[in-house]
Amino acid sequence: MNKGSLSTTGSRMRLKHNAYLYDENGNRSNSLILNSGSIIQTHGSKQINGQTYYAVDTGEYINTKNIEDNWIG
């Protein structure tokens, strides 16, 4: 994955909704669904098609709308 200006240190975040993973073009990358309440490691954010996504360890992206606000992990 070409991370560009993404952070390499990362942050732990918790999902507030079930969530799909997306590729660098904003397309669903597979049929895997991450469950609500899961803790994920993120590595910066990226704008894709006008929406903000967080990069995750697999080189895929998750929409920021699926992340729980004000959770500190």
Gaussian input, Z-matrix of N, CA and C with variables (Angstrom, degrees):
# hf/3-21g

backbone

0 1
 N
 C     1     B1
 C     2     B2     1     A1
 N     3     B3     2     A2     1     D1
 C     4     B4     3     A3     2     D2
 C     5     B5     4     A4     3     D3
 N     6     B6     5     A5     4     D4
 C     7     B7     6     A6     5     D5
 C     8     B8     7     A7     6     D6
 N     9     B9     8     A8     7     D7
 C    10    B10     9     A9     8     D8
 C    11    B11    10    A10     9     D9
 N    12    B12    11    A11    10    D10
 C    13    B13    12    A12    11    D11
 C    14    B14    13    A13    12    D12
 N    15    B15    14    A14    13    D13
 C    16    B16    15    A15    14    D14
 C    17    B17    16    A16    15    D15
 N    18    B18    17    A17    16    D16
 C    19    B19    18    A18    17    D17
 C    20    B20    19    A19    18    D18
 N    21    B21    20    A20    19    D19
 C    22    B22    21    A21    20    D20
 C    23    B23    22    A22    21    D21
 N    24    B24    23    A23    22    D22
 C    25    B25    24    A24    23    D23
 C    26    B26    25    A25    24    D24
 N    27    B27    26    A26    25    D25
 C    28    B28    27    A27    26    D26
 C    29    B29    28    A28    27    D27
 N    30    B30    29    A29    28    D28
 C    31    B31    30    A30    29    D29
 C    32    B32    31    A31    30    D30
 N    33    B33    32    A32    31    D31
 C    34    B34    33    A33    32    D32
 C    35    B35    34    A34    33    D33
 N    36    B36    35    A35    34    D34
 C    37    B37    36    A36    35    D35
 C    38    B38    37    A37    36    D36
 N    39    B39    38    A38    37    D37
 C    40    B40    39    A39    38    D38
 C    41    B41    40    A40    39    D39
 N    42    B42    41    A41    40    D40
 C    43    B43    42    A42    41    D41
 C    44    B44    43    A43    42    D42
 N    45    B45    44    A44    43    D43
 C    46    B46    45    A45    44    D44
 C    47    B47    46    A46    45    D45
 N    48    B48    47    A47    46    D46
 C    49    B49    48    A48    47    D47
 C    50    B50    49    A49    48    D48
 N    51    B51    50    A50    49    D49
 C    52    B52    51    A51    50    D50
 C    53    B53    52    A52    51    D51
 N    54    B54    53    A53    52    D52
 C    55    B55    54    A54    53    D53
 C    56    B56    55    A55    54    D54
 N    57    B57    56    A56    55    D55
 C    58    B58    57    A57    56    D56
 C    59    B59    58    A58    57    D57
 N    60    B60    59    A59    58    D58
 C    61    B61    60    A60    59    D59
 C    62    B62    61    A61    60    D60
 N    63    B63    62    A62    61    D61
 C    64    B64    63    A63    62    D62
 C    65    B65    64    A64    63    D63
 N    66    B66    65    A65    64    D64
 C    67    B67    66    A66    65    D65
 C    68    B68    67    A67    66    D66
 N    69    B69    68    A68    67    D67
 C    70    B70    69    A69    68    D68
 C    71    B71    70    A70    69    D69
 N    72    B72    71    A71    70    D70
 C    73    B73    72    A72    71    D71
 C    74    B74    73    A73    72    D72
 N    75    B75    74    A74    73    D73
 C    76    B76    75    A75    74    D74
 C    77    B77    76    A76    75    D75
 N    78    B78    77    A77    76    D76
 C    79    B79    78    A78    77    D77
 C    80    B80    79    A79    78    D78
 N    81    B81    80    A80    79    D79
 C    82    B82    81    A81    80    D80
 C    83    B83    82    A82    81    D81
 N    84    B84    83    A83    82    D82
 C    85    B85    84    A84    83    D83
 C    86    B86    85    A85    84    D84
 N    87    B87    86    A86    85    D85
 C    88    B88    87    A87    86    D86
 C    89    B89    88    A88    87    D87
 N    90    B90    89    A89    88    D88
 C    91    B91    90    A90    89    D89
 C    92    B92    91    A91    90    D90
 N    93    B93    92    A92    91    D91
 C    94    B94    93    A93    92    D92
 C    95    B95    94    A94    93    D93
 N    96    B96    95    A95    94    D94
 C    97    B97    96    A96    95    D95
 C    98    B98    97    A97    96    D96
 N    99    B99    98    A98    97    D97
 C   100   B100    99    A99    98    D98
 C   101   B101   100   A100    99    D99
 N   102   B102   101   A101   100   D100
 C   103   B103   102   A102   101   D101
 C   104   B104   103   A103   102   D102
 N   105   B105   104   A104   103   D103
 C   106   B106   105   A105   104   D104
 C   107   B107   106   A106   105   D105
 N   108   B108   107   A107   106   D106
 C   109   B109   108   A108   107   D107
 C   110   B110   109   A109   108   D108
 N   111   B111   110   A110   109   D109
 C   112   B112   111   A111   110   D110
 C   113   B113   112   A112   111   D111
 N   114   B114   113   A113   112   D112
 C   115   B115   114   A114   113   D113
 C   116   B116   115   A115   114   D114
 N   117   B117   116   A116   115   D115
 C   118   B118   117   A117   116   D116
 C   119   B119   118   A118   117   D117
 N   120   B120   119   A119   118   D118
 C   121   B121   120   A120   119   D119
 C   122   B122   121   A121   120   D120
 N   123   B123   122   A122   121   D121
 C   124   B124   123   A123   122   D122
 C   125   B125   124   A124   123   D123
 N   126   B126   125   A125   124   D124
 C   127   B127   126   A126   125   D125
 C   128   B128   127   A127   126   D126
 N   129   B129   128   A128   127   D127
 C   130   B130   129   A129   128   D128
 C   131   B131   130   A130   129   D129
 N   132   B132   131   A131   130   D130
 C   133   B133   132   A132   131   D131
 C   134   B134   133   A133   132   D132
 N   135   B135   134   A134   133   D133
 C   136   B136   135   A135   134   D134
 C   137   B137   136   A136   135   D135
 N   138   B138   137   A137   136   D136
 C   139   B139   138   A138   137   D137
 C   140   B140   139   A139   138   D138
 N   141   B141   140   A140   139   D139
 C   142   B142   141   A141   140   D140
 C   143   B143   142   A142   141   D141
 N   144   B144   143   A143   142   D142
 C   145   B145   144   A144   143   D143
 C   146   B146   145   A145   144   D144
 N   147   B147   146   A146   145   D145
 C   148   B148   147   A147   146   D146
 C   149   B149   148   A148   147   D147
 N   150   B150   149   A149   148   D148
 C   151   B151   150   A150   149   D149
 C   152   B152   151   A151   150   D150
 N   153   B153   152   A152   151   D151
 C   154   B154   153   A153   152   D152
 C   155   B155   154   A154   153   D153
 N   156   B156   155   A155   154   D154
 C   157   B157   156   A156   155   D155
 C   158   B158   157   A157   156   D156
 N   159   B159   158   A158   157   D157
 C   160   B160   159   A159   158   D158
 C   161   B161   160   A160   159   D159
 N   162   B162   161   A161   160   D160
 C   163   B163   162   A162   161   D161
 C   164   B164   163   A163   162   D162
 N   165   B165   164   A164   163   D163
 C   166   B166   165   A165   164   D164
 C   167   B167   166   A166   165   D165
 N   168   B168   167   A167   166   D166
 C   169   B169   168   A168   167   D167
 C   170   B170   169   A169   168   D168
 N   171   B171   170   A170   169   D169
 C   172   B172   171   A171   170   D170
 C   173   B173   172   A172   171   D171
 N   174   B174   173   A173   172   D172
 C   175   B175   174   A174   173   D173
 C   176   B176   175   A175   174   D174
 N   177   B177   176   A176   175   D175
 C   178   B178   177   A177   176   D176
 C   179   B179   178   A178   177   D177
 N   180   B180   179   A179   178   D178
 C   181   B181   180   A180   179   D179
 C   182   B182   181   A181   180   D180
 N   183   B183   182   A182   181   D181
 C   184   B184   183   A183   182   D182
 C   185   B185   184   A184   183   D183
 N   186   B186   185   A185   184   D184
 C   187   B187   186   A186   185   D185
 C   188   B188   187   A187   186   D186
 N   189   B189   188   A188   187   D187
 C   190   B190   189   A189   188   D188
 C   191   B191   190   A190   189   D189
 N   192   B192   191   A191   190   D190
 C   193   B193   192   A192   191   D191
 C   194   B194   193   A193   192   D192
 N   195   B195   194   A194   193   D193
 C   196   B196   195   A195   194   D194
 C   197   B197   196   A196   195   D195
 N   198   B198   197   A197   196   D196
 C   199   B199   198   A198   197   D197
 C   200   B200   199   A199   198   D198
 N   201   B201   200   A200   199   D199
 C   202   B202   201   A201   200   D200
 C   203   B203   202   A202   201   D201
 N   204   B204   203   A203   202   D202
 C   205   B205   204   A204   203   D203
 C   206   B206   205   A205   204   D204
 N   207   B207   206   A206   205   D205
 C   208   B208   207   A207   206   D206
 C   209   B209   208   A208   207   D207
 N   210   B210   209   A209   208   D208
 C   211   B211   210   A210   209   D209
 C   212   B212   211   A211   210   D210
 N   213   B213   212   A212   211   D211
 C   214   B214   213   A213   212   D212
 C   215   B215   214   A214   213   D213
 N   216   B216   215   A215   214   D214
 C   217   B217   216   A216   215   D215
 C   218   B218   217   A217   216   D216

   B1=1.4582
   B2=1.5064
   B3=1.2854
   B4=1.4399
   B5=1.5175
   B6=1.3243
   B7=1.4567
   B8=1.5191
   B9=1.3215
   B10=1.4504
   B11=1.5062
   B12=1.3331
   B13=1.4539
   B14=1.5253
   B15=1.3141
   B16=1.4585
   B17=1.5220
   B18=1.3137
   B19=1.4562
   B20=1.5255
   B21=1.3229
   B22=1.4560
   B23=1.5196
   B24=1.3234
   B25=1.4593
   B26=1.5187
   B27=1.2975
   B28=1.4572
   B29=1.5103
   B30=1.3176
   B31=1.4605
   B32=1.5163
   B33=1.3277
   B34=1.4598
   B35=1.5226
   B36=1.3194
   B37=1.4610
   B38=1.5177
   B39=1.3335
   B40=1.4665
   B41=1.5191
   B42=1.3390
   B43=1.4580
   B44=1.5265
   B45=1.3302
   B46=1.4659
   B47=1.5190
   B48=1.3312
   B49=1.4666
   B50=1.5222
   B51=1.3284
   B52=1.4602
   B53=1.5196
   B54=1.3309
   B55=1.4622
   B56=1.5242
   B57=1.3240
   B58=1.4558
   B59=1.5237
   B60=1.3172
   B61=1.4575
   B62=1.5219
   B63=1.3336
   B64=1.4637
   B65=1.5187
   B66=1.3313
   B67=1.4574
   B68=1.5274
   B69=1.3290
   B70=1.4645
   B71=1.5240
   B72=1.3387
   B73=1.4671
   B74=1.5207
   B75=1.3260
   B76=1.4542
   B77=1.5158
   B78=1.3276
   B79=1.4663
   B80=1.5203
   B81=1.3359
   B82=1.4580
   B83=1.5124
   B84=1.3163
   B85=1.4594
   B86=1.5215
   B87=1.3206
   B88=1.4649
   B89=1.5242
   B90=1.3035
   B91=1.4629
   B92=1.5267
   B93=1.3396
   B94=1.4584
   B95=1.5222
   B96=1.3250
   B97=1.4601
   B98=1.5218
   B99=1.3371
   B100=1.4562
   B101=1.5236
   B102=1.3036
   B103=1.4673
   B104=1.5196
   B105=1.3127
   B106=1.4535
   B107=1.5232
   B108=1.3318
   B109=1.4623
   B110=1.5136
   B111=1.3453
   B112=1.4699
   B113=1.5224
   B114=1.3289
   B115=1.4591
   B116=1.5252
   B117=1.3325
   B118=1.4598
   B119=1.5237
   B120=1.3198
   B121=1.4597
   B122=1.5206
   B123=1.3311
   B124=1.4591
   B125=1.5214
   B126=1.3309
   B127=1.4605
   B128=1.5157
   B129=1.3037
   B130=1.4479
   B131=1.5214
   B132=1.3214
   B133=1.4594
   B134=1.5198
   B135=1.3223
   B136=1.4644
   B137=1.5210
   B138=1.3294
   B139=1.4640
   B140=1.5264
   B141=1.3221
   B142=1.4600
   B143=1.5238
   B144=1.3191
   B145=1.4718
   B146=1.5286
   B147=1.3377
   B148=1.4537
   B149=1.5178
   B150=1.3298
   B151=1.4627
   B152=1.5201
   B153=1.3264
   B154=1.4590
   B155=1.5251
   B156=1.3206
   B157=1.4617
   B158=1.5167
   B159=1.3340
   B160=1.4545
   B161=1.5175
   B162=1.3355
   B163=1.4596
   B164=1.5249
   B165=1.3381
   B166=1.4652
   B167=1.5252
   B168=1.3290
   B169=1.4637
   B170=1.5270
   B171=1.3106
   B172=1.4722
   B173=1.5253
   B174=1.3429
   B175=1.4579
   B176=1.5153
   B177=1.3146
   B178=1.4621
   B179=1.5296
   B180=1.3206
   B181=1.4555
   B182=1.5248
   B183=1.3421
   B184=1.4521
   B185=1.5254
   B186=1.3219
   B187=1.4641
   B188=1.5204
   B189=1.3319
   B190=1.4713
   B191=1.5311
   B192=1.3165
   B193=1.4711
   B194=1.5278
   B195=1.3325
   B196=1.4608
   B197=1.5241
   B198=1.3251
   B199=1.4592
   B200=1.5210
   B201=1.3245
   B202=1.4624
   B203=1.5287
   B204=1.3235
   B205=1.4631
   B206=1.5214
   B207=1.3235
   B208=1.4552
   B209=1.5265
   B210=1.3240
   B211=1.4652
   B212=1.5120
   B213=1.3127
   B214=1.4607
   B215=1.5176
   B216=1.3367
   B217=1.4432
   B218=1.4527
   A1=108.99
   A2=118.01
   A3=122.56
   A4=108.24
   A5=116.36
   A6=120.24
   A7=113.33
   A8=118.51
   A9=120.09
   A10=110.69
   A11=117.78
   A12=121.73
   A13=112.89
   A14=117.75
   A15=120.15
   A16=111.16
   A17=116.32
   A18=122.72
   A19=109.84
   A20=117.24
   A21=120.26
   A22=111.98
   A23=118.04
   A24=120.27
   A25=112.25
   A26=117.88
   A27=121.61
   A28=115.09
   A29=114.51
   A30=124.06
   A31=108.61
   A32=115.52
   A33=120.02
   A34=108.37
   A35=116.46
   A36=121.85
   A37=109.55
   A38=115.61
   A39=120.81
   A40=109.61
   A41=115.48
   A42=121.42
   A43=111.17
   A44=116.13
   A45=120.07
   A46=111.33
   A47=117.10
   A48=123.10
   A49=107.94
   A50=116.84
   A51=119.20
   A52=106.86
   A53=116.81
   A54=118.91
   A55=112.50
   A56=115.53
   A57=122.65
   A58=109.11
   A59=115.69
   A60=121.96
   A61=108.14
   A62=116.13
   A63=122.43
   A64=110.69
   A65=116.68
   A66=121.00
   A67=109.60
   A68=116.82
   A69=121.76
   A70=113.61
   A71=117.53
   A72=121.75
   A73=112.63
   A74=117.64
   A75=121.29
   A76=114.21
   A77=118.19
   A78=122.51
   A79=109.70
   A80=116.93
   A81=119.68
   A82=108.62
   A83=116.05
   A84=118.80
   A85=112.97
   A86=117.86
   A87=121.62
   A88=108.55
   A89=116.39
   A90=119.40
   A91=112.53
   A92=116.96
   A93=120.98
   A94=110.40
   A95=115.91
   A96=120.97
   A97=107.61
   A98=116.53
   A99=121.01
   A100=107.98
   A101=116.82
   A102=121.36
   A103=113.10
   A104=114.93
   A105=122.33
   A106=109.03
   A107=117.02
   A108=121.75
   A109=113.84
   A110=117.58
   A111=120.62
   A112=110.01
   A113=115.86
   A114=121.95
   A115=106.73
   A116=116.23
   A117=120.77
   A118=109.71
   A119=115.59
   A120=122.57
   A121=107.46
   A122=117.13
   A123=121.01
   A124=110.20
   A125=115.14
   A126=121.43
   A127=110.44
   A128=117.06
   A129=121.65
   A130=112.38
   A131=114.99
   A132=120.46
   A133=110.43
   A134=114.48
   A135=121.54
   A136=108.89
   A137=116.40
   A138=121.92
   A139=108.17
   A140=116.22
   A141=122.08
   A142=107.36
   A143=116.73
   A144=122.02
   A145=112.49
   A146=116.62
   A147=121.46
   A148=115.40
   A149=118.55
   A150=121.90
   A151=109.01
   A152=115.89
   A153=120.43
   A154=110.04
   A155=115.46
   A156=123.53
   A157=109.25
   A158=116.63
   A159=121.90
   A160=108.75
   A161=116.42
   A162=121.64
   A163=107.81
   A164=116.88
   A165=122.04
   A166=109.69
   A167=116.46
   A168=122.86
   A169=114.40
   A170=117.97
   A171=121.29
   A172=113.19
   A173=117.80
   A174=120.82
   A175=111.79
   A176=116.31
   A177=121.57
   A178=108.16
   A179=115.75
   A180=121.57
   A181=110.26
   A182=114.87
   A183=121.26
   A184=107.70
   A185=116.69
   A186=121.34
   A187=109.59
   A188=116.37
   A189=120.51
   A190=112.27
   A191=118.00
   A192=120.65
   A193=111.57
   A194=117.21
   A195=121.45
   A196=113.06
   A197=117.77
   A198=122.26
   A199=110.62
   A200=115.83
   A201=121.55
   A202=109.47
   A203=116.35
   A204=121.69
   A205=110.18
   A206=116.03
   A207=123.37
   A208=114.59
   A209=117.96
   A210=120.57
   A211=108.19
   A212=116.57
   A213=120.80
   A214=107.90
   A215=116.07
   A216=120.00
   A217=114.04
   D1=133.91
   D2=173.42
   D3=-87.15
   D4=106.08
   D5=-174.51
   D6=-79.53
   D7=-17.85
   D8=-179.64
   D9=58.98
   D10=-118.82
   D11=-177.53
   D12=-96.36
   D13=16.62
   D14=-178.56
   D15=-70.63
   D16=146.23
   D17=176.56
   D18=-66.62
   D19=145.22
   D20=176.53
   D21=-102.79
   D22=-7.08
   D23=-179.17
   D24=-80.34
   D25=-41.50
   D26=174.22
   D27=84.00
   D28=164.08
   D29=177.65
   D30=-140.74
   D31=146.64
   D32=175.15
   D33=-89.91
   D34=132.89
   D35=-179.72
   D36=-137.41
   D37=155.04
   D38=-179.00
   D39=-113.04
   D40=139.91
   D41=179.92
   D42=-80.13
   D43=135.22
   D44=175.81
   D45=-97.12
   D46=-12.23
   D47=178.29
   D48=-137.35
   D49=158.58
   D50=166.86
   D51=-60.15
   D52=144.66
   D53=-172.05
   D54=-142.30
   D55=142.58
   D56=172.15
   D57=-88.28
   D58=159.16
   D59=170.57
   D60=-99.92
   D61=147.93
   D62=-176.44
   D63=-125.74
   D64=155.87
   D65=175.33
   D66=-87.08
   D67=-177.02
   D68=-175.97
   D69=-67.43
   D70=-8.91
   D71=177.25
   D72=-102.13
   D73=1.13
   D74=-179.73
   D75=86.85
   D76=10.82
   D77=177.39
   D78=-93.08
   D79=144.28
   D80=175.59
   D81=-56.28
   D82=129.03
   D83=-174.33
   D84=-88.75
   D85=-19.16
   D86=176.95
   D87=-167.02
   D88=-174.86
   D89=-178.64
   D90=-93.34
   D91=4.47
   D92=179.19
   D93=-65.69
   D94=134.08
   D95=175.13
   D96=-119.20
   D97=126.50
   D98=175.32
   D99=-84.43
   D100=135.84
   D101=-174.64
   D102=-79.83
   D103=147.35
   D104=174.01
   D105=-53.35
   D106=137.27
   D107=-179.27
   D108=90.75
   D109=-10.46
   D110=178.24
   D111=-65.86
   D112=145.49
   D113=174.92
   D114=-98.26
   D115=129.06
   D116=179.24
   D117=-123.90
   D118=155.02
   D119=175.27
   D120=-99.87
   D121=124.18
   D122=-179.77
   D123=-111.77
   D124=158.33
   D125=-177.25
   D126=-135.02
   D127=63.44
   D128=178.52
   D129=88.63
   D130=174.96
   D131=-178.07
   D132=-122.60
   D133=162.20
   D134=-178.55
   D135=-149.38
   D136=139.60
   D137=174.71
   D138=-85.50
   D139=125.57
   D140=176.13
   D141=-131.09
   D142=118.61
   D143=179.57
   D144=51.64
   D145=40.80
   D146=176.57
   D147=80.24
   D148=2.40
   D149=177.64
   D150=-117.41
   D151=152.37
   D152=-179.01
   D153=-97.43
   D154=133.69
   D155=179.53
   D156=-127.19
   D157=150.87
   D158=170.75
   D159=-99.98
   D160=138.58
   D161=173.60
   D162=-78.03
   D163=140.05
   D164=178.24
   D165=-118.52
   D166=170.96
   D167=-173.49
   D168=-54.46
   D169=-28.72
   D170=-176.31
   D171=-79.07
   D172=-3.86
   D173=-176.33
   D174=87.87
   D175=6.18
   D176=178.66
   D177=-104.25
   D178=-176.72
   D179=-175.32
   D180=-130.01
   D181=153.15
   D182=176.28
   D183=-129.00
   D184=136.22
   D185=-178.27
   D186=-64.64
   D187=134.56
   D188=-178.46
   D189=-64.13
   D190=-19.19
   D191=178.47
   D192=-66.04
   D193=-17.16
   D194=-179.85
   D195=-89.88
   D196=-3.27
   D197=-176.40
   D198=-93.16
   D199=136.59
   D200=179.63
   D201=-71.17
   D202=129.26
   D203=178.03
   D204=-72.49
   D205=146.09
   D206=172.60
   D207=60.91
   D208=25.88
   D209=174.40
   D210=-97.36
   D211=129.36
   D212=179.59
   D213=-112.69
   D214=120.45
   D215=-176.27
   D216=-118.01

